[in-house]
Amino acid sequence: MIIGGSASQDLASHVAKELGEEICYVETKKFPDGERYLRIDGQIEDEVTVIQSTGYPQDENLMELMFIVSTLKDLGAKKVKVVVPYLGYARQEKRFKDGESVSAKIICNLIEAAGADEFITFNIHEECVLNFFDIPARNLSAMPAIAEYLNKKIFKKSNEKPLIIAPDKGAYGFAQEISEIIGCDCTYLTKVRLGPDKVETRIVDVRCDSESENTVNIDSVKGMHAIIIDDIIATGGTIVNAINILKQYGASAVDVCCVHPILTNNGATRIYAAGAGKIIGTNSLSSDTSRVSLAKSIADALRE
């Protein structure tokens, strides 16, 4: 049995279709004083999977998730798997300043305390967050789904081979994963200090078949269709900088891909204004850019 929270109903429906499982509906509303009402409309099975992303509004979506999981256990579910495609508060995994709340740990503890028996998410910003759980917790990659989308929707007809770009070295693993599936080159951007007060962002010359790395002007960028890949795009500042550099290096076109399209503070507008042709996100969060479905990836994980 699959249950979709308010933030992931469409995704949950597609997962249920992939698995040939029953979809169970949730009735939810907000009272005039702001409190929430929730009712699970269906006969509860022994094993249930709840799919609920916890992006904006984070607090409401998290509270709904707690209500669903706890209610399922009260109604007799023996095992509740919780799939949270995007986990809100996960970027505060440690105390950076004295007195700060380690919100990632608190959220994990709450999900487990509500009755979750297993936890699944996608490309969590810091994988160490999963260590806060005492239940089995998995971090899946959305890169195969993104690579399949790029192959099918953009490059299959033209047989064009793109250049996959990570906006920094931290995201280079994503670029490598996609480039290996598509069969193309990849690289990343890095900051090079030219003097005491001057820092320049450059492209690192890395090829799939080479272990060498040099910060040089890569001639092969010129005329290439560049694809920038990252896990999360929030305000888009890093991506705008990457687009400007790729345009400077002569890229013929630049598209932007990410797993979690948060896109706050006019982030999408800024990215398009910088010259991006497309912004391609997954449906871990609902937005105008959520073009890549994670339904098959979730279904495959649940079959294991």
Backbone as CSV, one residue per row, in Angstrom:
resi,resn,N_x,N_y,N_z,CA_x,CA_y,CA_z,C_x,C_y,C_z
1,MET,0.843,-1.189,0.000,0.000,0.000,0.000,0.880,1.242,0.000
2,ILE,0.524,2.200,-0.854,1.260,3.450,-0.977,0.371,4.599,-0.519
3,ILE,0.912,5.471,0.313,0.210,6.671,0.750,1.043,7.890,0.368
4,GLY,0.407,8.846,-0.294,1.095,10.071,-0.660,0.634,11.222,0.199
5,GLY,1.585,11.919,0.822,1.240,13.124,1.564,0.898,14.250,0.611
6,SER,0.452,15.354,1.152,0.017,16.490,0.323,1.106,16.985,-0.627
7,ALA,2.360,16.888,-0.209,3.460,17.416,-1.018,3.901,16.471,-2.128
8,SER,3.432,15.213,-2.104,3.953,14.210,-3.054,2.865,13.294,-3.591
9,GLN,1.656,13.787,-3.733,0.560,12.926,-4.165,0.751,12.414,-5.589
10,ASP,1.175,13.290,-6.499,1.379,12.870,-7.885,2.492,11.831,-7.968
11,LEU,3.593,12.068,-7.274,4.706,11.119,-7.265,4.274,9.786,-6.675
12,ALA,3.525,9.811,-5.568,3.063,8.579,-4.935,2.164,7.781,-5.869
13,SER,1.313,8.464,-6.620,0.421,7.782,-7.563,1.215,7.056,-8.639
14,HIS,2.281,7.690,-9.128,3.104,7.058,-10.157,3.921,5.892,-9.598
15,VAL,4.350,6.000,-8.341,5.052,4.879,-7.713,4.102,3.684,-7.571
16,ALA,2.886,3.947,-7.126,1.888,2.876,-6.984,1.629,2.205,-8.327
17,LYS,1.570,3.004,-9.391,1.360,2.443,-10.729,2.530,1.573,-11.155
18,GLU,3.750,2.037,-10.870,4.952,1.253,-11.210,4.945,-0.100,-10.507
19,LEU,4.474,-0.108,-9.266,4.508,-1.330,-8.452,3.243,-2.170,-8.587
20,GLY,2.203,-1.601,-9.192,0.923,-2.295,-9.241,0.290,-2.409,-7.875
21,GLU,0.546,-1.400,-7.030,0.039,-1.422,-5.659,-1.142,-0.460,-5.504
22,GLU,-1.890,-0.664,-4.434,-3.023,0.200,-4.122,-2.529,1.542,-3.588
23,ILE,-3.188,2.623,-4.025,-2.895,3.931,-3.471,-3.959,4.264,-2.431
24,CYS,-3.530,4.678,-1.265,-4.449,5.020,-0.178,-4.487,6.540,-0.047
25,TYR,-5.680,7.086,0.078,-5.828,8.541,0.089,-5.843,9.087,1.513
26,VAL,-5.391,10.315,1.632,-5.349,11.013,2.917,-6.208,12.266,2.818
27,GLU,-7.107,12.411,3.757,-7.918,13.621,3.845,-7.267,14.556,4.863
28,THR,-6.985,15.749,4.428,-6.339,16.692,5.336,-6.895,18.089,5.099
29,LYS,-7.004,18.851,6.170,-7.482,20.227,6.070,-6.920,21.029,7.236
30,LYS,-7.050,22.339,7.132,-6.557,23.211,8.189,-7.742,23.916,8.847
31,PHE,-7.785,23.846,10.163,-8.836,24.530,10.912,-8.570,26.037,10.913
32,PRO,-9.604,26.846,11.228,-9.418,28.304,11.232,-8.289,28.786,12.130
33,ASP,-8.001,28.032,13.200,-6.927,28.454,14.110,-5.545,27.995,13.653
34,GLY,-5.477,27.311,12.489,-4.188,26.891,11.939,-3.824,25.449,12.223
35,GLU,-4.527,24.783,13.138,-4.239,23.378,13.413,-4.710,22.507,12.253
36,ARG,-4.081,21.324,12.146,-4.358,20.446,11.014,-5.219,19.251,11.420
37,TYR,-6.030,18.821,10.465,-6.851,17.620,10.599,-6.375,16.613,9.565
38,LEU,-6.276,15.349,9.961,-5.833,14.320,9.017,-6.605,13.031,9.248
39,ARG,-7.033,12.426,8.166,-7.733,11.147,8.219,-7.257,10.274,7.067
40,ILE,-6.878,9.038,7.380,-6.452,8.089,6.351,-7.683,7.317,5.883
41,ASP,-7.967,7.415,4.594,-9.195,6.865,4.025,-8.905,5.517,3.353
42,GLY,-8.903,4.451,4.132,-8.659,3.130,3.557,-8.367,2.101,4.618
43,GLN,-8.455,0.837,4.228,-8.136,-0.270,5.126,-6.618,-0.447,5.156
44,ILE,-6.041,-0.360,6.318,-4.582,-0.367,6.439,-4.028,-1.783,6.320
45,GLU,-2.978,-1.930,5.517,-2.302,-3.211,5.358,-1.133,-3.306,6.344
46,ASP,-0.551,-4.507,6.415,0.561,-4.722,7.357,1.773,-3.868,7.002
47,GLU,2.041,-3.715,5.710,3.207,-2.938,5.274,2.737,-1.770,4.415
48,VAL,3.151,-0.583,4.786,2.724,0.638,4.093,3.947,1.496,3.796
49,THR,3.946,2.122,2.617,4.990,3.086,2.264,4.381,4.475,2.170
50,VAL,4.940,5.407,2.914,4.494,6.796,2.904,5.485,7.624,2.094
51,ILE,4.981,8.392,1.128,5.828,9.254,0.317,5.416,10.698,0.574
52,GLN,6.323,11.461,1.143,6.013,12.850,1.487,7.299,13.660,1.510
53,SER,7.417,14.587,0.572,8.567,15.477,0.576,8.333,16.574,1.622
54,THR,9.416,17.141,2.113,9.284,18.107,3.210,9.958,19.435,2.875
55,GLY,9.719,19.888,1.640,10.140,21.231,1.265,9.107,22.238,1.748
56,TYR,9.165,23.440,1.192,8.279,24.519,1.628,6.813,24.153,1.405
57,PRO,5.920,24.391,2.394,6.201,24.841,3.767,6.689,23.680,4.630
58,GLN,7.935,23.749,5.030,8.587,22.629,5.691,7.852,22.160,6.941
59,ASP,7.497,23.087,7.805,6.890,22.705,9.080,5.559,21.997,8.871
60,GLU,4.739,22.483,7.948,3.454,21.848,7.677,3.632,20.454,7.088
61,ASN,4.553,20.325,6.145,4.767,19.025,5.512,5.374,18.014,6.476
62,LEU,6.265,18.475,7.340,6.838,17.589,8.349,5.781,17.144,9.357
63,MET,4.955,18.074,9.819,3.910,17.723,10.773,2.924,16.723,10.164
64,GLU,2.571,16.937,8.903,1.678,15.993,8.227,2.313,14.612,8.135
65,LEU,3.604,14.569,7.834,4.304,13.285,7.771,4.244,12.569,9.114
66,MET,4.484,13.293,10.211,4.415,12.686,11.548,3.013,12.142,11.827
67,PHE,2.000,12.928,11.459,0.612,12.501,11.676,0.321,11.202,10.918
68,ILE,0.757,11.150,9.652,0.474,9.965,8.829,1.147,8.732,9.402
69,VAL,2.441,8.842,9.690,3.200,7.679,10.172,2.648,7.180,11.508
70,SER,2.436,8.101,12.448,1.941,7.714,13.772,0.538,7.101,13.686
71,THR,-0.321,7.686,12.830,-1.679,7.170,12.673,-1.666,5.772,12.078
72,LEU,-0.787,5.536,11.114,-0.679,4.203,10.515,-0.326,3.158,11.568
73,LYS,0.609,3.496,12.438,0.993,2.558,13.491,-0.166,2.331,14.459
74,ASP,-0.895,3.396,14.788,-2.061,3.258,15.677,-3.133,2.374,15.067
75,LEU,-3.232,2.414,13.723,-4.266,1.638,13.027,-3.830,0.216,12.693
76,GLY,-2.620,-0.154,13.110,-2.217,-1.553,12.986,-1.161,-1.885,11.965
77,ALA,-0.614,-0.893,11.270,0.462,-1.182,10.313,1.676,-1.714,11.063
78,LYS,2.205,-2.843,10.593,3.360,-3.454,11.273,4.685,-2.854,10.801
79,LYS,4.732,-2.421,9.544,5.967,-1.842,9.012,5.613,-0.630,8.157
80,VAL,6.227,0.496,8.479,5.993,1.733,7.726,7.322,2.212,7.147
81,LYS,7.407,2.183,5.817,8.562,2.738,5.133,8.257,4.192,4.791
82,VAL,9.207,5.060,5.048,9.007,6.490,4.805,9.969,6.941,3.709
83,VAL,9.400,7.429,2.617,10.197,7.967,1.508,10.038,9.485,1.512
84,VAL,11.124,10.173,1.785,11.129,11.644,1.805,12.094,12.097,0.712
85,PRO,11.594,12.337,-0.505,12.494,12.682,-1.614,13.403,13.863,-1.314
86,TYR,12.841,14.885,-0.657,13.661,16.011,-0.191,13.414,16.188,1.299
87,LEU,14.480,16.126,2.083,14.361,16.241,3.531,14.675,17.664,3.970
88,GLY,13.644,18.356,4.446,13.849,19.700,4.954,14.714,19.708,6.212
89,TYR,15.426,20.789,6.424,16.306,21.005,7.583,17.582,20.147,7.548
90,ALA,17.823,19.430,6.468,18.954,18.494,6.443,20.308,19.178,6.303
91,ARG,20.322,20.475,6.007,21.611,21.155,5.815,22.220,21.673,7.121
92,GLN,21.531,21.494,8.228,22.097,21.853,9.541,22.398,20.550,10.261
93,GLU,23.474,19.883,9.811,23.808,18.564,10.357,24.771,18.638,11.540
94,LYS,25.234,19.847,11.847,26.114,20.016,12.998,25.944,21.430,13.547
95,ARG,26.542,21.680,14.680,26.457,22.977,15.330,27.615,23.842,14.823
96,PHE,27.308,24.764,13.912,28.341,25.616,13.340,28.735,26.738,14.301
97,LYS,27.775,27.210,15.105,28.028,28.240,16.115,27.467,27.756,17.450
98,ASP,28.060,28.215,18.518,27.594,27.822,19.848,26.105,28.120,20.006
99,GLY,25.397,27.151,20.569,23.990,27.342,20.873,23.024,27.021,19.749
100,GLU,23.539,26.663,18.561,22.655,26.380,17.443,21.922,25.051,17.619
101,SER,20.733,24.987,17.069,19.972,23.743,17.024,20.481,22.880,15.872
102,VAL,20.772,21.621,16.152,21.159,20.680,15.090,19.858,20.122,14.513
103,SER,19.253,20.899,13.617,17.896,20.603,13.160,17.796,19.272,12.427
104,ALA,18.831,18.890,11.676,18.782,17.617,10.946,18.611,16.439,11.908
105,LYS,19.329,16.478,13.022,19.225,15.402,14.016,17.833,15.365,14.634
106,ILE,17.290,16.533,14.939,15.960,16.598,15.561,14.901,16.030,14.623
107,ILE,14.966,16.396,13.345,13.981,15.913,12.371,14.069,14.399,12.215
108,CYS,15.277,13.867,12.128,15.445,12.417,12.017,14.878,11.708,13.240
109,ASN,15.152,12.248,14.423,14.633,11.647,15.657,13.106,11.668,15.688
110,LEU,12.505,12.754,15.203,11.050,12.870,15.195,10.410,11.863,14.235
111,ILE,10.994,11.712,13.051,10.457,10.761,12.074,10.509,9.342,12.628
112,GLU,11.630,9.009,13.263,11.757,7.674,13.854,10.799,7.493,15.028
113,ALA,10.679,8.514,15.870,9.796,8.429,17.033,8.335,8.302,16.615
114,ALA,7.977,8.862,15.451,6.599,8.765,14.968,6.223,7.339,14.599
115,GLY,7.252,6.508,14.331,6.974,5.103,14.040,7.563,4.583,12.750
116,ALA,8.398,5.369,12.075,9.014,4.908,10.834,9.928,3.715,11.096
117,ASP,9.831,2.713,10.234,10.680,1.520,10.348,11.824,1.531,9.348
118,GLU,11.698,2.336,8.319,12.742,2.450,7.299,12.620,3.821,6.660
119,PHE,13.768,4.402,6.280,13.781,5.753,5.731,14.550,5.766,4.417
120,ILE,13.984,6.435,3.411,14.620,6.549,2.098,14.548,8.005,1.649
121,THR,15.660,8.521,1.131,15.673,9.876,0.581,16.551,9.899,-0.657
122,PHE,16.670,11.084,-1.287,17.479,11.237,-2.498,18.521,12.327,-2.317
123,ASN,19.752,11.985,-2.648,20.851,12.951,-2.703,20.801,13.967,-1.578
124,ILE,20.785,13.445,-0.359,20.798,14.311,0.806,22.117,15.085,0.809
125,HIS,22.072,16.350,1.197,23.232,17.233,1.039,24.449,16.718,1.801
126,GLU,24.233,16.195,3.007,25.314,15.588,3.782,24.860,14.195,4.207
127,GLU,25.513,13.167,3.682,25.054,11.797,3.933,25.179,11.400,5.398
128,CYS,26.020,12.099,6.156,26.169,11.799,7.576,24.869,11.992,8.344
129,VAL,23.915,12.744,7.766,22.614,12.945,8.417,21.926,11.603,8.668
130,LEU,22.130,10.656,7.780,21.477,9.346,7.928,21.956,8.610,9.175
131,ASN,23.113,8.991,9.687,23.620,8.361,10.907,22.800,8.729,12.139
132,PHE,21.947,9.743,12.019,21.082,10.118,13.143,19.944,9.116,13.347
133,PHE,19.697,8.286,12.341,18.665,7.262,12.455,19.227,5.988,13.076
134,ASP,18.401,5.316,13.862,18.716,3.970,14.334,18.014,2.914,13.489
135,ILE,17.101,3.345,12.621,16.435,2.449,11.693,17.218,2.424,10.380
136,PRO,16.981,1.427,9.507,17.658,1.437,8.201,17.330,2.714,7.429
137,ALA,18.364,3.351,6.890,18.184,4.608,6.165,19.045,4.572,4.907
138,ARG,18.436,4.930,3.779,19.135,4.867,2.495,19.090,6.219,1.785
139,ASN,20.194,6.521,1.118,20.299,7.725,0.314,20.431,7.308,-1.144
140,LEU,19.366,7.469,-1.921,19.374,7.064,-3.319,19.891,8.196,-4.209
141,SER,20.354,7.822,-5.388,20.833,8.813,-6.349,19.785,9.037,-7.433
142,ALA,19.542,10.306,-7.728,18.631,10.660,-8.817,19.368,10.790,-10.146
143,MET,20.701,10.606,-10.150,21.463,10.830,-11.373,21.082,9.879,-12.515
144,PRO,20.818,8.592,-12.260,20.372,7.737,-13.370,19.083,8.241,-14.017
145,ALA,18.138,8.710,-13.204,16.884,9.230,-13.751,17.126,10.498,-14.564
146,ILE,18.014,11.367,-14.076,18.335,12.595,-14.806,19.044,12.269,-16.113
147,ALA,19.998,11.326,-16.064,20.727,10.930,-17.273,19.781,10.335,-18.313
148,GLU,18.827,9.514,-17.865,17.853,8.920,-18.786,17.008,10.007,-19.443
149,TYR,16.610,10.996,-18.659,15.820,12.106,-19.203,16.627,12.873,-20.255
150,LEU,17.870,13.197,-19.945,18.711,13.936,-20.885,18.895,13.158,-22.180
151,ASN,19.144,11.855,-22.062,19.321,11.021,-23.252,18.070,11.000,-24.110
152,LYS,16.933,10.825,-23.458,15.679,10.632,-24.179,15.124,11.937,-24.739
153,LYS,15.167,13.007,-23.953,14.500,14.246,-24.326,15.378,15.248,-25.070
154,ILE,16.704,15.141,-24.897,17.567,16.183,-25.451,18.572,15.643,-26.470
155,PHE,19.248,14.551,-26.153,20.399,14.156,-26.964,20.174,12.960,-27.886
156,LYS,19.116,12.193,-27.667,18.911,10.983,-28.464,18.675,11.303,-29.932
157,LYS,17.863,12.327,-30.207,17.513,12.652,-31.589,18.687,13.246,-32.351
158,SER,19.480,14.060,-31.678,20.574,14.750,-32.370,21.894,13.987,-32.322
159,ASN,21.970,12.958,-31.458,23.224,12.218,-31.233,24.344,13.137,-30.747
160,GLU,23.970,14.258,-30.183,24.948,15.213,-29.660,25.463,14.738,-28.305
161,LYS,26.753,14.885,-28.079,27.348,14.531,-26.795,27.602,15.808,-26.005
162,PRO,26.982,15.954,-24.849,27.155,17.180,-24.071,28.436,17.138,-23.239
163,LEU,28.737,18.229,-22.589,29.790,18.295,-21.586,29.098,18.535,-20.249
164,ILE,29.273,17.623,-19.299,28.628,17.726,-17.996,29.540,18.511,-17.053
165,ILE,28.989,19.550,-16.438,29.779,20.458,-15.613,29.233,20.477,-14.189
166,ALA,30.124,20.272,-13.202,29.763,20.500,-11.803,30.183,21.921,-11.434
167,PRO,29.335,22.669,-10.724,29.688,24.051,-10.395,30.808,24.172,-9.363
168,ASP,31.139,23.064,-8.683,32.267,23.030,-7.750,32.697,21.575,-7.596
169,LYS,33.819,21.361,-6.915,34.336,19.994,-6.808,33.416,19.104,-5.984
170,GLY,32.654,19.703,-5.061,31.746,18.912,-4.243,30.668,18.220,-5.059
171,ALA,30.307,18.802,-6.194,29.268,18.220,-7.050,29.852,17.391,-8.195
172,TYR,31.182,17.235,-8.206,31.822,16.539,-9.329,31.385,15.079,-9.425
173,GLY,31.103,14.456,-8.284,30.643,13.069,-8.317,29.346,12.919,-9.093
174,PHE,28.458,13.924,-9.003,27.210,13.886,-9.768,27.510,13.949,-11.265
175,ALA,28.431,14.838,-11.637,28.800,14.973,-13.049,29.403,13.679,-13.582
176,GLN,30.253,13.056,-12.772,30.854,11.790,-13.193,29.798,10.712,-13.392
177,GLU,28.858,10.645,-12.466,27.819,9.611,-12.539,26.990,9.755,-13.810
178,ILE,26.591,10.977,-14.130,25.792,11.204,-15.327,26.613,10.982,-16.590
179,SER,27.855,11.467,-16.598,28.681,11.343,-17.805,28.982,9.887,-18.131
180,GLU,29.133,9.056,-17.115,29.381,7.632,-17.357,28.165,6.953,-17.988
181,ILE,26.976,7.365,-17.585,25.754,6.779,-18.147,25.542,7.248,-19.583
182,ILE,25.730,8.543,-19.824,25.512,9.095,-21.154,26.654,8.743,-22.102
183,GLY,27.861,8.644,-21.531,29.037,8.371,-22.349,29.629,9.638,-22.920
184,CYS,29.892,10.608,-22.047,30.441,11.894,-22.495,31.462,12.377,-21.472
185,ASP,32.068,13.512,-21.756,33.069,14.071,-20.861,32.411,14.875,-19.745
186,CYS,33.183,15.079,-18.673,32.695,15.888,-17.561,33.854,16.652,-16.940
187,THR,33.527,17.684,-16.210,34.532,18.499,-15.544,33.869,19.281,-14.416
188,TYR,34.629,20.141,-13.751,34.050,20.972,-12.697,34.761,22.321,-12.653
189,LEU,34.149,23.243,-11.954,34.723,24.567,-11.792,35.447,24.661,-10.460
190,THR,36.505,25.430,-10.426,37.256,25.610,-9.190,37.727,27.054,-9.096
191,LYS,37.935,27.516,-7.875,38.426,28.873,-7.659,39.950,28.852,-7.531
192,VAL,40.601,29.701,-8.303,42.063,29.791,-8.317,42.461,31.176,-7.816
193,ARG,43.314,31.201,-6.790,43.778,32.487,-6.255,44.934,32.998,-7.112
194,LEU,44.723,34.173,-7.719,45.732,34.769,-8.579,46.613,35.767,-7.837
195,GLY,46.169,36.193,-6.682,46.920,37.154,-5.893,46.244,37.326,-4.544
196,PRO,46.785,38.181,-3.704,46.231,38.367,-2.357,44.754,38.756,-2.365
197,ASP,44.331,39.527,-3.366,42.955,40.022,-3.396,42.216,39.635,-4.673
198,LYS,42.753,38.656,-5.402,42.103,38.303,-6.672,41.900,36.787,-6.760
199,VAL,40.631,36.397,-6.927,40.276,34.986,-7.086,39.485,34.843,-8.374
200,GLU,39.835,33.837,-9.156,39.144,33.611,-10.426,38.605,32.191,-10.466
201,THR,37.388,32.028,-10.988,36.813,30.699,-11.156,37.170,30.180,-12.535
202,ARG,37.718,28.983,-12.582,38.141,28.391,-13.854,37.588,26.975,-14.001
203,ILE,37.644,26.504,-15.223,37.236,25.130,-15.502,38.445,24.225,-15.316
204,VAL,38.218,23.113,-14.630,39.286,22.134,-14.442,39.240,21.138,-15.594
205,ASP,40.379,20.954,-16.249,40.444,20.057,-17.410,40.516,18.615,-16.922
206,VAL,39.374,17.964,-16.838,39.304,16.571,-16.401,38.549,15.790,-17.452
207,ARG,39.079,14.685,-17.867,38.400,13.835,-18.830,38.162,12.463,-18.225
208,CYS,37.108,11.803,-18.695,36.747,10.500,-18.135,37.881,9.493,-18.270
209,ASP,38.701,9.642,-19.311,39.757,8.662,-19.552,41.123,9.170,-19.087
210,SER,41.122,10.226,-18.262,42.391,10.790,-17.824,42.344,11.127,-16.346
211,GLU,43.456,10.932,-15.671,43.547,11.273,-14.255,44.154,12.653,-14.045
212,SER,44.557,13.305,-15.115,45.215,14.607,-14.987,44.194,15.706,-14.747
213,GLU,44.599,16.723,-14.016,43.757,17.881,-13.744,44.586,19.142,-13.936
214,ASN,44.122,20.040,-14.783,44.797,21.314,-14.978,43.760,22.411,-15.106
215,THR,43.973,23.531,-14.433,43.063,24.661,-14.564,43.509,25.487,-15.767
216,VAL,42.880,25.244,-16.885,43.242,25.912,-18.131,41.966,26.311,-18.864
217,ASN,42.135,27.132,-19.883,41.018,27.435,-20.766,40.833,26.259,-21.713
218,ILE,39.763,25.536,-21.568,39.575,24.318,-22.351,38.954,24.657,-23.694
219,ASP,39.680,24.408,-24.756,39.190,24.708,-26.097,37.939,23.888,-26.408
220,SER,37.852,22.701,-25.808,36.737,21.817,-26.144,35.402,22.301,-25.596
221,VAL,35.412,23.307,-24.722,34.149,23.877,-24.239,33.480,24.685,-25.352
222,LYS,34.291,25.284,-26.196,33.762,26.122,-27.258,32.878,25.304,-28.195
223,GLY,31.667,25.797,-28.385,30.736,25.123,-29.279,30.018,23.935,-28.675
224,MET,30.292,23.628,-27.396,29.684,22.465,-26.748,28.356,22.826,-26.087
225,HIS,27.491,21.840,-25.996,26.256,21.954,-25.209,26.614,21.548,-23.783
226,ALA,26.645,22.514,-22.877,27.061,22.256,-21.494,25.837,22.025,-20.618
227,ILE,25.962,21.033,-19.747,24.913,20.720,-18.779,25.504,20.884,-17.383
228,ILE,24.999,21.839,-16.617,25.442,22.034,-15.232,24.593,21.139,-14.332
229,ILE,25.232,20.412,-13.424,24.506,19.508,-12.528,24.869,19.799,-11.080
230,ASP,23.847,19.854,-10.228,24.067,20.029,-8.789,22.959,19.301,-8.049
231,ASP,23.134,19.121,-6.737,22.089,18.442,-5.972,20.944,19.383,-5.632
232,ILE,21.273,20.572,-5.119,20.262,21.549,-4.700,20.547,22.884,-5.374
233,ILE,19.504,23.508,-5.891,19.620,24.899,-6.340,18.621,25.712,-5.527
234,ALA,19.142,26.652,-4.759,18.285,27.504,-3.924,18.161,28.879,-4.583
235,THR,19.055,29.807,-4.270,18.968,31.143,-4.860,19.519,31.185,-6.285
236,GLY,20.359,30.217,-6.638,20.897,30.151,-7.994,22.172,30.929,-8.222
237,GLY,22.735,31.539,-7.171,23.939,32.348,-7.338,25.110,31.576,-7.913
238,THR,25.364,30.388,-7.394,26.473,29.554,-7.880,26.259,29.163,-9.336
239,ILE,25.013,28.854,-9.689,24.699,28.423,-11.051,24.851,29.580,-12.038
240,VAL,24.419,30.776,-11.649,24.572,31.959,-12.500,26.043,32.206,-12.801
241,ASN,26.884,32.078,-11.794,28.319,32.246,-11.980,28.866,31.215,-12.964
242,ALA,28.412,29.958,-12.833,28.869,28.896,-13.734,28.421,29.154,-15.169
243,ILE,27.195,29.614,-15.341,26.694,29.911,-16.689,27.540,31.006,-17.335
244,ASN,27.829,32.050,-16.584,28.630,33.154,-17.122,30.001,32.677,-17.581
245,ILE,30.615,31.793,-16.809,31.943,31.282,-17.169,31.863,30.423,-18.425
246,LEU,30.852,29.560,-18.498,30.715,28.685,-19.667,30.425,29.494,-20.927
247,LYS,29.633,30.538,-20.803,29.388,31.413,-21.949,30.686,32.099,-22.378
248,GLN,31.470,32.505,-21.381,32.758,33.147,-21.658,33.689,32.195,-22.417
249,TYR,33.610,30.913,-22.078,34.452,29.910,-22.719,33.887,29.453,-24.061
250,GLY,32.732,29.976,-24.440,32.213,29.697,-25.779,31.243,28.550,-25.901
251,ALA,30.628,28.116,-24.801,29.632,27.048,-24.883,28.481,27.494,-25.778
252,SER,28.019,26.592,-26.649,26.949,26.947,-27.583,25.604,27.041,-26.889
253,ALA,25.422,26.251,-25.845,24.167,26.255,-25.082,24.470,25.761,-23.679
254,VAL,23.710,26.243,-22.722,23.884,25.819,-21.324,22.513,25.495,-20.742
255,ASP,22.360,24.264,-20.270,21.175,23.857,-19.518,21.593,23.541,-18.095
256,VAL,20.634,23.581,-17.189,20.907,23.389,-15.763,20.045,22.253,-15.229
257,CYS,20.672,21.317,-14.513,19.957,20.192,-13.910,20.226,20.157,-12.409
258,CYS,19.224,19.729,-11.660,19.422,19.515,-10.234,18.420,18.481,-9.738
259,VAL,18.696,17.945,-8.566,17.772,16.996,-7.952,16.642,17.754,-7.270
260,HIS,17.010,18.745,-6.462,16.027,19.449,-5.631,15.911,20.914,-6.067
261,PRO,14.894,21.252,-6.866,14.737,22.625,-7.356,14.014,23.524,-6.351
262,ILE,14.741,23.993,-5.351,14.148,24.877,-4.342,13.819,26.235,-4.963
263,LEU,14.822,26.850,-5.617,14.651,28.055,-6.434,13.905,29.176,-5.708
264,THR,14.512,29.630,-4.624,13.954,30.745,-3.857,14.456,32.086,-4.392
265,ASN,13.816,33.176,-3.952,14.261,34.538,-4.268,14.518,34.744,-5.758
266,ASN,13.549,34.336,-6.586,13.646,34.508,-8.039,14.832,33.756,-8.642
267,GLY,15.180,32.628,-8.016,16.324,31.857,-8.495,16.186,31.426,-9.946
268,ALA,15.014,30.951,-10.330,14.803,30.500,-11.709,14.949,31.663,-12.687
269,THR,14.389,32.804,-12.341,14.472,33.987,-13.209,15.917,34.412,-13.419
270,ARG,16.688,34.381,-12.344,18.100,34.771,-12.435,18.881,33.809,-13.325
271,ILE,18.574,32.522,-13.217,19.283,31.514,-14.023,18.941,31.671,-15.501
272,TYR,17.651,31.867,-15.793,17.263,32.076,-17.195,17.868,33.369,-17.731
273,ALA,17.885,34.413,-16.908,18.435,35.693,-17.345,19.929,35.586,-17.655
274,ALA,20.613,34.674,-16.974,22.047,34.477,-17.215,22.316,33.753,-18.526
275,GLY,21.276,33.122,-19.094,21.452,32.479,-20.394,21.166,30.992,-20.436
276,ALA,20.615,30.427,-19.365,20.275,29.000,-19.385,19.111,28.750,-20.324
277,GLY,19.196,27.668,-21.097,18.103,27.314,-21.984,16.981,26.614,-21.244
278,LYS,17.350,25.688,-20.356,16.369,24.933,-19.584,16.861,24.768,-18.152
279,ILE,15.923,24.698,-17.217,16.209,24.261,-15.853,15.447,22.954,-15.667
280,ILE,16.184,21.897,-15.367,15.591,20.560,-15.284,15.786,20.031,-13.869
281,GLY,14.698,19.925,-13.117,14.748,19.367,-11.772,13.956,18.076,-11.704
282,THR,14.063,17.377,-10.606,13.238,16.195,-10.393,11.982,16.609,-9.632
283,ASN,11.060,15.660,-9.509,9.840,15.945,-8.746,9.986,15.575,-7.274
284,SER,11.226,15.658,-6.768,11.406,15.574,-5.312,10.687,16.747,-4.657
285,LEU,10.611,17.851,-5.400,9.839,19.030,-5.016,8.973,19.432,-6.205
286,SER,7.809,19.951,-5.928,6.912,20.369,-7.000,7.255,21.786,-7.436
287,SER,7.606,21.936,-8.710,7.881,23.261,-9.261,7.689,23.201,-10.766
288,ASP,7.758,24.366,-11.410,7.635,24.423,-12.862,8.796,23.727,-13.563
289,THR,9.875,23.477,-12.844,11.062,22.858,-13.445,11.142,21.360,-13.167
290,SER,10.155,20.794,-12.489,10.203,19.371,-12.078,9.842,18.471,-13.257
291,ARG,10.814,18.214,-14.108,10.588,17.460,-15.336,10.951,15.983,-15.218
292,VAL,11.815,15.630,-14.270,12.319,14.262,-14.145,11.577,13.551,-13.016
293,SER,10.955,12.410,-13.322,10.209,11.670,-12.306,11.120,10.697,-11.562
294,LEU,10.945,10.664,-10.249,11.684,9.712,-9.406,10.878,8.451,-9.125
295,ALA,9.714,8.315,-9.767,8.807,7.195,-9.459,9.481,5.854,-9.681
296,LYS,10.147,5.659,-10.812,10.774,4.367,-11.099,11.906,4.086,-10.119
297,SER,12.692,5.105,-9.780,13.792,4.919,-8.827,13.263,4.488,-7.467
298,ILE,12.149,5.111,-7.024,11.547,4.734,-5.742,10.987,3.327,-5.816
299,ALA,10.283,3.029,-6.894,9.704,1.688,-7.065,10.787,0.611,-7.041
300,ASP,11.894,0.859,-7.742,13.004,-0.110,-7.750,13.571,-0.318,-6.349
301,ALA,13.685,0.760,-5.588,14.216,0.657,-4.220,13.259,-0.128,-3.322
302,LEU,11.971,0.064,-3.504,10.989,-0.630,-2.671,10.902,-2.113,-3.017
303,ARG,11.293,-2.465,-4.229,11.292,-3.891,-4.629,12.443,-4.662,-3.999
304,GLU,13.463,-3.965,-3.598,14.669,-4.638,-3.067,14.397,-5.305,-1.732
